[in-house]
């Protein structure tokens, strides 16, 4: 026997199915907590200055090929447009965030220069395998770009 949708038996069956579904949903285990993200952004600057040589950073900016992708005032030939314009990076009020979304602090600039792929996988900026001294010097240069 086929019951019509408007029959009392069909309505009772429908209500029973809905009630059973709701009861099962209430007994289901809670959803697991969200996984912590690995892309935490750096905190505000610790205030410790980067002990680098901005003049040597200017030389490195050319020697390492940074001028091909970036514009940077005071660096001859630095008129690239593939990467971000770095003018103003030394003033967090003008550029509060770096390209990975992290805060513009000397420490984070240095961290970005050392390993951009770590902070933003897939970024066009390559890891130049810089020494700590080279990273310090380049960071010192960038901090002059106000």
C-alpha positions, 0 to 999 in steps of 0.5 A, spaced: 500 500 500 502 506 498 501 512 502 499 519 500 504 525 502 498 528 506 496 521 510 496 521 517 501 515 517 506 519 512 506 525 517 507 521 523 513 517 519 516 524 517 516 527 524 519 520 527 525 521 522 526 528 523 526 527 531 531 521 530 535 525 526 535 531 531 537 526 537 542 523 533 545 529 532 545 531 539 549 525 541 554 526 536 561 528 538 563 535 538 567 537 532 575 537 534 578 544 536 581 548 530 588 546 528 593 551 530 596 555 524 603 555 522 603 562 519 604 566 526 606 573 524 611 576 528 610 581 534 612 588 535 619 590 535 623 588 541 627 595 540 634 592 539 637 595 533 639 591 527 647 592 527 648 592 520 652 597 515 647 600 510 652 602 505 654 595 504 647 593 504 646 598 498 652 595 495 649 588 496 642 590 494 646 591 487 650 585 487 645 580 489 640 582 484 635 586 488 635 592 483 632 587 478 625 587 482 625 592 486 625 600 486 629 603 492 631 610 493 638 612 493 640 605 490 643 606 482 639 602 478 634 600 483 627 601 478 625 594 478 617 593 478 616 585 479 617 586 487 614 591 491 617 598 491 621 598 497 621 606 498 618 607 505 619 600 508 623 604 513 617 607 516 612 602 519 607 608 519 607 608 511 608 601 510 605 597 517 605 590 514 610 586 509 608 582 503 607 576 507 602 580 512 607 580 518 608 587 522 614 591 519 619 591 524 627 590 523 627 583 526 621 581 521 624 585 515 631 581 516 627 574 517 624 576 510 630 577 507 633 571 510 628 566 507 622 569 504 619 562 502 619 560 509 614 566 511 610 566 504 611 559 500 611 560 493 613 568 493 617 570 487 623 572 491 628 567 492 632 565 498 639 568 496 642 564 501 645 570 505 649 570 511 647 573 517 652 579 516 649 580 509 642 580 512 643 585 517 647 590 512 641 589 507 636 590 513 640 596 515 639 599 508 632 598 508 631 601 514 634 608 511 628 608 506 623 612 509 
